[in-house]
Amino acid sequence: MKNYINELLKRKDLLIYLVKSGLKAEHRNSYLGYFWWLLDPLLNVAVYFFLVAIVLGRAGDDPREYLVYLAIGLISWRWISTTVNSSAKSITKYSSIINQVYLPKSIFPFAFTFSQLFNFGFGLIVIAIFLIFSGTIPGWQVVYLPFIIVAQLLFLIAIGLMLAYFNVFIRDIDYVLTHVTRVMFYASPIIWMGRLSGTSFSWIVDYNPVAILVNSYRDVLMYHSTPDLVALMIIAVVSLMVSFGMLYHYSRNEHKIIKAL
């Protein structure tokens, strides 16, 4: 295990290269290029705002407040969904390289997770634009923002390591993920506002790590309140435990990955 982690650290240059190449490949042939890092989340928020606020008329009393609420939910969810889907295919995508050169296989889900973290940074710029537009100024609680980001990063690393490994042996996972992420999207307060509160389904939000993370961003950016630090700490600690457990599993079973590929 220790040797495996040391090998990962020695390959940090490769990790940086994979992150950079992944980011460059995203919009390589597009006319607007890297501007899509800002335009994509902006359009995503605009589409859902049109659907929910204008077509369905469910934006509440203050459409500008709902716009910020929606932007935070969709952009934080975008980091989750893109990381989950890309990490699951991270090892199989580089099968040709893996079969030729020895590399710690866990480096690939790490690379995809950090790539999406970079995209999330541009998403925060979009959120700042909507905060300015609505006249919402975050309070001192914004100091908790880095802790929320770290908790989400650890959560996604753990998920990515698991999905990348098991998808090598069970390729059906890739097909099931589409439906699982769709369920998680609607089971979390991404586009709706408190509809499950006080109902028999409120536990879905209370114990849903996605909902906890999304609500934490809203607490510090919109509502001037302290996020649920205990819940965030639990997410971070459990994610760390799962990540180290998966790294140990990788170190003992990487030869099986090569055979499966």
C-alpha positions in Angstrom: 0.0 0.0 0.0 2.8 2.4 1.0 4.8 1.6 -2.1 1.7 2.0 -4.3 1.0 5.5 -2.9 4.7 6.4 -3.4 4.4 5.2 -7.0 1.3 7.5 -7.5 3.3 10.5 -6.1 6.2 9.8 -8.5 3.7 9.9 -11.3 2.4 13.4 -10.4 3.8 14.8 -13.7 1.7 12.3 -15.6 -1.4 13.2 -13.5 -0.9 16.9 -14.4 -0.4 16.0 -18.1 -3.6 13.9 -18.1 -5.6 16.8 -16.5 -4.2 19.3 -19.0 -4.8 17.1 -22.0 -8.3 16.3 -20.8 -9.2 19.9 -20.5 -7.7 20.8 -23.9 -9.6 17.9 -25.5 -13.0 19.1 -24.2 -13.5 21.9 -26.7 -10.6 21.4 -29.0 -12.6 21.6 -32.3 -15.2 24.1 -31.1 -15.3 27.7 -32.5 -15.7 29.3 -29.1 -13.1 27.1 -27.5 -12.5 27.6 -23.8 -15.3 30.1 -23.5 -17.6 27.1 -23.3 -16.3 26.6 -19.7 -18.4 29.7 -18.8 -21.1 29.4 -21.5 -22.1 25.8 -20.9 -23.2 26.3 -17.2 -24.8 29.6 -18.2 -26.9 28.0 -20.9 -27.7 25.1 -18.5 -29.1 27.4 -15.9 -31.0 29.4 -18.6 -32.7 26.3 -19.9 -33.9 25.1 -16.5 -34.9 28.6 -15.4 -37.1 28.9 -18.6 -38.7 25.5 -17.9 -39.3 25.8 -14.2 -39.8 29.5 -13.7 -41.5 30.6 -16.9 -43.2 27.6 -18.3 -44.2 25.9 -15.0 -44.3 29.1 -13.0 -42.7 27.5 -9.9 -40.0 30.0 -9.1 -41.5 31.2 -5.9 -42.1 34.9 -5.0 -38.7 36.1 -6.1 -37.5 34.8 -9.5 -34.1 36.4 -9.0 -33.6 34.4 -5.8 -34.7 31.2 -7.5 -32.2 32.0 -10.3 -29.3 32.0 -7.8 -30.8 28.9 -6.1 -30.9 27.1 -9.4 -27.4 28.2 -10.5 -25.8 26.9 -7.3 -27.7 23.6 -7.6 -27.0 23.0 -11.2 -23.4 23.9 -11.2 -22.5 21.9 -8.1 -24.5 19.0 -9.6 -22.7 19.4 -12.9 -19.4 18.7 -11.1 -20.8 15.5 -9.6 -22.5 14.1 -12.7 -19.6 14.8 -15.1 -17.1 13.3 -12.7 -19.1 10.2 -12.0 -19.7 9.5 -15.7 -16.2 10.3 -16.8 -14.4 8.5 -14.0 -16.4 5.3 -14.6 -14.9 5.1 -18.1 -11.4 6.4 -17.1 -9.5 3.1 -17.1 -11.2 1.5 -20.0 -10.7 4.6 -22.1 -6.9 4.3 -21.7 -6.8 0.5 -22.1 -4.3 0.7 -25.0 -1.8 2.7 -22.9 -2.3 0.5 -19.8 -1.6 -2.7 -21.8 1.8 -1.3 -23.0 3.2 0.6 -20.0 3.0 0.0 -16.3 1.1 2.8 -14.6 -0.9 2.9 -11.3 -4.4 2.4 -12.7 -6.0 4.7 -10.1 -4.2 7.7 -11.6 -6.9 7.8 -14.3 -10.0 8.4 -12.1 -7.9 10.9 -10.2 -7.1 12.8 -13.4 -10.8 13.0 -14.5 -11.9 14.1 -11.0 -9.3 17.0 -10.9 -10.2 18.0 -14.5 -13.8 18.5 -13.4 -12.7 20.4 -10.3 -11.0 22.9 -12.7 -14.3 23.2 -14.6 -16.2 23.7 -11.3 -13.9 26.7 -10.7 -15.3 28.4 -13.8 -18.8 27.4 -12.6 -18.1 29.4 -9.4 -17.5 32.5 -11.7 -21.0 31.9 -13.2 -22.5 31.6 -9.7 -20.8 34.9 -8.8 -22.4 36.6 -11.8 -25.8 35.5 -10.7 -25.1 36.6 -7.1 -24.2 40.0 -8.4 -27.3 40.1 -10.6 -29.6 39.3 -7.8 -27.9 41.6 -5.4 -27.0 38.8 -3.0 -23.8 39.3 -1.1 -22.4 36.3 0.8 -21.6 36.9 4.5 -18.6 35.8 6.5 -19.9 32.2 6.3 -18.2 32.1 2.8 -15.1 31.1 4.7 -16.6 27.6 4.8 -16.6 27.4 1.0 -13.2 25.8 0.7 -14.1 23.1 3.2 -17.3 22.3 1.2 -15.3 22.0 -2.0 -12.7 19.7 -0.3 -15.5 17.5 1.1 -17.1 17.2 -2.3 -13.7 16.5 -3.9 -13.0 13.7 -1.5 -16.5 12.3 -2.1 -16.0 12.3 -5.8 -12.5 10.7 -5.6 -14.0 7.9 -3.6 -16.9 7.4 -6.0 -14.5 7.7 -9.0 -12.1 5.1 -7.7 -14.9 2.6 -7.1 -16.6 3.1 -10.4 -13.4 3.0 -12.5 -12.3 -0.3 -10.9 -15.6 -2.2 -11.0 -16.5 -0.9 -14.5 -13.5 -2.8 -15.8 -15.1 -6.1 -14.8 -18.8 -5.2 -15.0 -19.3 -3.0 -18.1 -23.0 -2.8 -17.4 -22.2 -0.3 -14.7 -21.7 2.3 -17.5 -25.2 1.8 -18.7 -26.8 1.8 -15.3 -25.1 5.0 -14.3 -27.3 7.1 -16.6 -30.4 6.1 -14.7 -28.7 6.3 -11.2 -27.6 9.8 -11.8 -31.0 10.8 -13.1 -32.6 9.4 -9.9 -30.0 11.3 -7.8 -30.8 14.5 -9.7 -34.5 14.4 -8.9 -33.9 13.1 -5.3 -31.8 16.1 -4.5 -32.9 19.8 -4.3 -31.2 20.8 -7.5 -34.2 22.5 -9.2 -36.9 22.2 -6.6 -37.2 24.1 -3.4 -38.1 22.2 -0.2 -40.9 20.1 -1.6 -39.9 17.0 0.5 -39.7 18.8 3.7 -42.0 17.6 6.4 -43.1 14.5 4.3 -42.3 10.9 4.7 -39.6 11.3 2.0 -37.7 14.0 3.9 -35.0 11.4 4.8 -34.0 11.4 1.1 -32.7 14.9 1.6 -31.5 14.5 5.2 -29.2 11.5 4.4 -28.4 12.2 0.8 -24.7 13.4 0.5 -25.5 15.2 -2.8 -28.3 17.1 -1.1 -26.1 17.9 1.8 -23.3 19.3 -0.4 -25.7 21.3 -2.6 -27.5 22.8 0.4 -24.1 23.6 2.0 -23.2 25.8 -1.0 -26.5 27.6 -0.7 -26.1 28.1 3.0 -22.8 30.0 2.7 -23.5 31.8 -0.6 -27.2 32.7 -0.3 -28.6 32.3 3.2 -25.7 33.7 5.4 -25.8 30.6 7.5 -23.3 28.0 8.7 -23.5 24.7 6.8 -24.0 21.3 8.5 -20.4 20.9 9.5 -21.0 17.5 11.1 -22.6 16.1 8.0 -19.8 17.5 5.8 -17.1 16.0 8.2 -18.8 12.6 8.0 -18.8 12.8 4.1 -15.1 13.8 4.1 -14.0 11.1 6.6 -16.0 8.3 5.1 -14.8 9.3 1.6 -11.2 9.2 2.8 -11.7 5.8 4.3 -13.2 4.5 1.1 -10.5 6.1 -1.0 -7.7 4.5 1.0 -9.6 1.2 1.0 -9.8 1.4 -2.8 -6.2 2.3 -3.2 -5.3 -0.8 -1.2 -7.6 -2.8 -3.4 -5.9 -1.4 -6.5 -2.5 -2.2 -5.2 -3.4 -5.8 -4.7 -5.5 -6.4 -7.9 -4.0 -4.3 -10.6 -2.9 -7.4 -12.5 -6.5 -8.4 -12.7 -7.3 -5.1 -14.4 -4.7 -5.8 -17.1 -6.2 -9.2 -17.7 -9.7 -7.9 -17.9 -8.8 -5.2 -20.4 
